[in-house]
Amino acid sequence: MAGGGGYGKLKDSTFRIGHMGDHTPDQVEGLLHVLTDVFQ
């Protein structure tokens, strides 16, 4: 996946998680737990 301008050599091997609005630390922690499961 392409990251965006400025990623240089990492452009083809990175991705960005964008968001709109406010998120609580608990919501971010939940997202990180899900991503950990997905990438294992």
N, C-alpha and C positions, 0 to 999 in steps of 0.2 A: 504494500500500500504506500502511496506517496504521502509524504508528510506535508510539505509546503516549501515555499521559498526559504532559503537559509539553512536547510538541513544538510546541505553538502553531500558528502559520501553516504550519509545515513538516510538520505531521502527515500530510497526504495525499500528500506527495512524498518521504518518507524511509522507510527500512526499517532494521531492526536485525539484526545478526548475533549471535546468542546462542551460547554454548558451555557445555559442562560439562567439567570436568576441566582438566588441565594441557596446554598446547600449547607447543611449542618455537618459537623465532624462525623456524626454517626452515619449519615448518608454516604459520605465519602468512604468511610471505613467499610460499609456494606458493599460498595462498588469494588473496592480493592479485594475483598474476600471472594466475590464472584469472579473477578478477573484471575485471581490466583487459581481457582478451580478450573477455569476455562483453559489456562495456559499450561496446566500440569499434564 
